[in-house]
Amino acid sequence: MRPAENPRNPFVQTQCDWLGPPPDAALAVREEHARSILTENDSPDIPYRWSVNPYRGCQHGCAYCYARRTHEYLGLGAGSDFETRIVVKINAPELLAAELRRPRWTREQIAFSGVTDCYQPLEARYRLTRRCLEVCRELPNPVGIVTKSFLITRDVDVLAELRRRSAVRVLFSVTFADEELARRIEPQAPPGPLRFAAMQKLHEAGVPVGVLIAPVIPGLNDRDIPALLERAAGCGATWASYAPVRLPGSVADVFLGRLRQTVPNAADRVEARMREMRGGRLNNPEFGRRMEGRGAYWESIQRLFETMAARFGFGGGSECGGSVEPDVVERAKQLTLF
C-alpha cells in the first residue's frame, strides 16, 4: 500500500495539505446510477465515434495514462485517486440497451473503453462489461475492445457469438517486454505474459485479435517493439498499432514523478526524448495533432515499427491504426476502431 499522492487539481480552488504523513491510498468504490452511457467523440485524433465506459478511474495504475485527468472533473486527483477511487456505473447495461433500441441508432461500432480499462479487477465482481457485451450480442451491434486484462477470457463465449452475429475485434495493449520495468511504470496492470496468453485464447476461439504498443515512450520502451510484435504474431494477432506517449496537464507530474522515483538513471534522457518529439512540450493539445510525434528519433521509431510489422506478417502497421485481416474485410467496413 502506497501513500495517497495527487498533483494539484486545476478545477478545484481549495487545496488541502496533510499535516502529517499522507494516509494509505486504499481502494474506495462509489456506485452511481449514470444518466447516460454512450459517449460521442468528435476529435479527429480518435478513430471511433462512440464509446462505453462502465467505470471511472482504473486500478491498473499506469503512470502514463492520458485518462488520469478525467478524474479531476469529479473533483478528485489524477494520481492515486485515479487508481483507488473508482466510480462504478451500475446501470450501464440497461442504459446501453435503451440507447441501442432507439429508432435513430444506426448500429455504429462502439468502443470499450475510452478512458479506463473495461476489464479492470472490479469487473470480476460487477460484470458490467460482460452484460454490456451481451446487450451488443443480442441487438446486435459491432464492438471494438482495448484491454490489458486476462479477465477478458472469461467472456470468450460472448465475444465469439458477437463475432458471428455482428463484428468484434480485441486489441491488447502491451507496453513493455521487460517485466521488471513494467512493474515500475504500470504496477497493478496484468503482466505481459498474461496478456499474450489471453490473446492466444481469444484467437483460438475465433475472435480477431491485435496488439497495440502504447504508449511508445522514446528512450524507455521503443527497443521493445520487435520482441512485442514477434510475440503477438505468435499468439494469433493479425494487426498491430502503436501510439506515442502524451502527457496532458497533471499527467506529466504523475508520470515524471514515477519515472524519477523508479528509473532515476533514465529519467532525464527519457524526458528529453519526449520533449524532442513535440517541439519542447510533453503534449500537443491541438485537435488532429495530439497523437503525432516528430523529429529524427521519432522517425527512427516509426521505421522500426513498420519494418518489424512487415517482418512478422502484419503487412505493415500504422500509427494509431492497423492492418485488417483478410477474413473480416467486409466486417471492417463497419468496424473502424483500429
C-alpha positions in Angstrom: 0.0 0.0 0.0 1.5 3.3 -1.0 0.5 6.7 0.3 -2.1 8.9 -1.3 -0.4 11.4 -3.7 -2.1 13.6 -6.3 -1.0 16.6 -8.4 -2.9 19.8 -7.8 -6.4 19.7 -9.4 -6.7 22.8 -11.7 -10.5 22.7 -11.4 -10.6 22.9 -7.6 -9.8 26.3 -6.0 -9.3 24.9 -2.5 -6.2 22.7 -2.0 -5.5 20.8 1.3 -2.1 19.8 2.6 -1.7 16.9 5.1 -0.4 18.0 8.5 1.3 14.6 8.9 2.2 11.8 6.5 -0.5 11.1 3.9 -2.8 8.1 4.5 -2.6 4.9 2.5 -4.3 5.0 -0.8 -6.9 2.4 -0.1 -9.5 1.3 -2.7 -12.8 3.1 -2.4 -15.7 2.2 -4.7 -18.7 4.5 -5.4 -21.7 3.1 -7.2 -23.7 5.5 -9.2 -26.8 5.5 -11.5 -25.5 7.2 -14.5 -27.7 9.4 -16.7 -26.1 8.2 -19.9 -23.6 5.6 -21.1 -22.7 6.3 -24.7 -20.1 9.0 -25.1 -19.8 10.7 -28.5 -16.3 11.6 -29.7 -15.7 14.4 -32.2 -11.9 14.5 -32.1 -10.0 13.7 -35.3 -7.3 12.2 -33.2 -9.5 9.3 -32.1 -10.6 6.6 -34.6 -14.1 6.0 -33.2 -17.2 8.0 -32.6 -19.0 6.1 -29.8 -17.6 4.6 -26.6 -18.8 3.0 -23.4 -17.1 3.3 -20.1 -18.7 1.3 -17.3 -16.1 2.5 -14.8 -14.4 5.8 -14.0 -10.8 5.5 -12.8 -8.6 2.4 -13.3 -7.0 0.1 -10.8 -4.1 -0.7 -13.2 -2.2 2.4 -12.1 -0.3 3.0 -15.3 1.7 6.2 -14.7 1.5 7.4 -18.3 -2.3 7.1 -18.7 -3.7 10.1 -20.5 -7.1 9.4 -18.9 -6.0 10.4 -15.4 -7.2 14.0 -16.0 -10.8 12.8 -16.3 -10.8 12.2 -12.5 -10.2 15.9 -12.0 -13.6 16.7 -13.5 -15.0 14.8 -10.5 -13.1 17.0 -8.0 -10.6 14.2 -7.4 -6.9 13.8 -8.2 -5.1 12.5 -11.2 -2.6 10.5 -9.1 -3.5 7.9 -6.5 -7.2 9.0 -6.6 -7.5 7.8 -10.2 -6.2 4.3 -9.2 -8.1 3.9 -6.0 -11.3 5.9 -6.0 -13.3 4.1 -8.7 -16.8 5.0 -9.8 -19.0 2.1 -11.0 -21.9 2.8 -13.3 -24.2 0.0 -12.1 -26.9 0.7 -14.6 -24.6 0.7 -17.6 -26.2 -2.4 -19.3 -29.7 -1.0 -19.0 -28.7 2.4 -20.4 -26.9 0.8 -23.3 -29.9 -1.4 -24.2 -32.1 1.6 -24.2 -29.8 3.5 -26.5 -29.4 0.7 -29.0 -33.1 0.3 -29.2 -33.7 3.9 -30.2 -35.0 4.2 -33.8 -32.3 6.7 -34.6 -29.5 4.3 -33.7 -27.8 3.0 -36.8 -25.7 0.2 -35.4 -22.4 2.1 -35.4 -19.4 0.4 -33.9 -18.9 1.0 -30.1 -15.5 1.2 -28.4 -14.9 -0.4 -25.0 -13.4 1.7 -23.4 -12.1 5.3 -23.9 -10.9 6.4 -20.6 -10.5 3.2 -18.5 -9.9 -0.5 -18.9 -13.3 -2.1 -19.0 -11.7 -5.3 -17.7 -10.0 -3.9 -14.6 -10.3 -6.1 -11.5 -13.7 -4.7 -10.3 -15.2 -6.2 -13.5 -14.8 -9.6 -11.9 -17.3 -8.6 -9.3 -19.7 -6.3 -11.2 -19.7 -8.0 -14.6 -20.9 -4.7 -16.2 -18.7 -5.1 -19.3 -19.9 -8.6 -19.9 -23.5 -7.5 -19.5 -23.0 -4.6 -21.9 -21.4 -7.1 -24.4 -24.4 -9.3 -24.0 -26.6 -6.4 -25.0 -24.5 -5.8 -28.1 -24.7 -9.5 -28.9 -28.5 -9.7 -28.6 -29.4 -6.5 -30.5 -26.8 -6.9 -32.3 -24.1 -4.2 -32.6 -20.4 -4.2 -33.6 -17.8 -3.7 -30.9 -14.1 -2.9 -30.5 -12.3 -3.5 -27.2 -8.9 -2.3 -25.9 -7.7 -4.0 -22.7 -4.6 -5.2 -20.7 -6.5 -7.8 -18.8 -6.6 -11.6 -18.8 -10.1 -11.3 -17.4 -11.5 -10.8 -20.9 -11.0 -14.6 -21.4 -14.0 -15.1 -19.1 -16.2 -13.7 -21.8 -14.9 -15.6 -24.7 -18.3 -17.2 -25.3 -20.0 -13.8 -25.6 -17.2 -12.5 -27.9 -17.3 -15.5 -30.2 -21.1 -15.3 -30.6 -20.9 -11.5 -31.1 -18.4 -12.1 -33.9 -20.8 -14.5 -35.6 -23.8 -12.2 -35.2 -22.2 -8.8 -35.9 -18.5 -7.9 -35.5 -15.9 -7.7 -32.7 -12.2 -7.1 -32.5 -10.0 -7.1 -29.4 -6.8 -5.0 -29.2 -4.4 -6.0 -26.4 -2.4 -3.0 -25.1 1.2 -4.1 -24.3 3.9 -1.6 -23.4 7.0 -3.4 -22.2 8.8 -6.6 -23.0 10.9 -6.1 -19.8 8.6 -7.2 -16.9 10.7 -5.6 -14.2 10.4 -2.2 -15.9 6.7 -2.7 -16.5 6.1 -3.3 -12.7 7.8 0.1 -12.1 5.6 2.1 -14.5 2.3 0.1 -14.5 2.5 -1.6 -11.1 -1.1 -3.1 -10.9 -1.5 -3.9 -14.6 -1.6 -7.6 -15.6 1.9 -9.0 -16.6 2.7 -9.0 -20.2 2.7 -12.9 -20.5 -0.8 -13.0 -19.2 -1.9 -10.5 -21.9 -0.3 -12.7 -24.6 -1.9 -15.8 -23.1 -5.3 -14.0 -23.3 -4.6 -13.0 -26.9 -3.8 -16.7 -27.8 -7.0 -17.9 -26.1 -9.3 -15.5 -27.9 -7.5 -16.2 -31.2 -8.1 -19.9 -30.8 -11.8 -19.2 -30.2 -12.0 -17.3 -33.5 -12.1 -13.8 -32.0 -10.0 -11.4 -34.1 -7.1 -10.0 -32.0 -4.4 -7.4 -32.4 -1.7 -5.7 -30.4 -1.4 -2.0 -29.5 2.1 -1.0 -28.4 1.2 2.1 -26.5 2.4 4.3 -25.4 5.7 4.2 -27.1 8.0 6.2 -24.7 11.1 7.3 -26.6 14.3 6.2 -24.8 12.4 3.8 -22.5 10.4 1.1 -24.4 11.0 1.7 -28.1 13.6 -1.0 -28.1 10.9 -3.5 -27.0 8.9 -3.1 -30.3 10.5 -6.1 -32.2 10.0 -8.5 -29.3 6.4 -7.4 -28.7 5.5 -7.7 -32.3 7.1 -11.1 -32.6 5.3 -12.4 -29.5 1.9 -11.0 -30.7 2.3 -12.6 -34.1 2.9 -16.0 -32.4 -0.3 -15.6 -30.4 -2.5 -15.0 -33.4 -2.5 -11.2 -33.7 -3.3 -10.2 -37.2 -2.9 -6.4 -37.0 -0.7 -4.1 -35.0 -0.8 -0.4 -33.9 1.2 2.0 -31.9 0.9 5.4 -30.4 3.4 7.9 -28.9 3.2 8.8 -25.3 1.4 12.1 -24.5 1.2 13.7 -21.1 -1.6 16.3 -20.8 -1.7 18.6 -17.8 -1.1 16.9 -14.5 -0.5 13.5 -16.1 3.0 14.8 -16.7 3.5 15.3 -13.0 2.4 11.7 -12.3 4.5 10.1 -15.0 7.7 12.1 -14.5 7.4 11.6 -10.7 7.1 7.9 -11.1 9.9 7.8 -13.7 12.3 9.7 -11.4 11.4 7.5 -8.5 11.7 4.1 -10.2 14.1 4.7 -13.1 16.2 7.6 -12.0 19.1 6.9 -14.3 16.9 7.2 -17.4 14.6 9.9 -16.3 16.4 12.9 -17.8 17.1 11.2 -21.1 13.5 10.0 -21.5 12.1 13.4 -20.7 14.4 15.0 -23.3 13.3 12.5 -26.0 9.6 13.1 -25.2 10.0 16.8 -25.5 12.0 16.4 -28.7 9.1 14.7 -30.5 6.7 17.5 -29.6 8.8 20.6 -30.1 9.8 21.0 -26.5 6.4 20.1 -24.9 5.1 17.0 -23.3 1.7 17.2 -25.1 0.3 18.8 -28.1 -3.4 19.8 -27.3 -4.2 20.8 -30.9 -7.0 18.7 -32.4 -5.8 16.5 -35.2 -2.2 16.5 -34.0 -2.4 15.2 -30.4 -1.3 11.7 -31.4 1.6 12.8 -33.6 5.3 12.7 -33.0 8.1 14.3 -35.0 11.9 14.6 -35.1 14.7 12.3 -36.1 14.4 10.0 -33.1 10.6 9.5 -33.5 11.0 8.9 -37.2 13.5 6.1 -36.4 10.9 4.6 -34.1 8.3 4.7 -37.0 10.7 3.0 -39.3 11.5 0.3 -36.7 7.8 -0.4 -36.2 7.0 -0.6 -39.9 10.0 -2.9 -40.6 9.2 -5.2 -37.8 5.5 -5.3 -38.5 6.2 -6.4 -42.1 8.7 -9.0 -40.9 6.3 -10.6 -38.6 3.4 -10.7 -41.1 1.3 -7.7 -40.1 1.6 -6.3 -43.6 2.9 -3.1 -42.2 1.5 -1.2 -39.3 0.2 2.3 -38.7 0.4 5.0 -36.1 -2.8 4.9 -34.1 -4.1 2.4 -36.8 -3.5 -1.0 -38.1 -3.9 -3.6 -40.8 -7.0 -5.6 -41.3 -7.0 -9.4 -41.6 -8.5 -10.7 -44.9 -11.3 -12.8 -43.5 -13.0 -9.8 -41.8 -12.6 -7.2 -44.5 -16.4 -6.9 -45.0 -17.0 -6.5 -41.3 -14.2 -4.0 -41.1 -16.2 -1.6 -43.2 -18.4 -1.1 -40.3 -15.8 -1.6 -37.6 -13.2 1.2 -37.8 -11.9 1.4 -34.3 -8.4 0.2 -35.1 
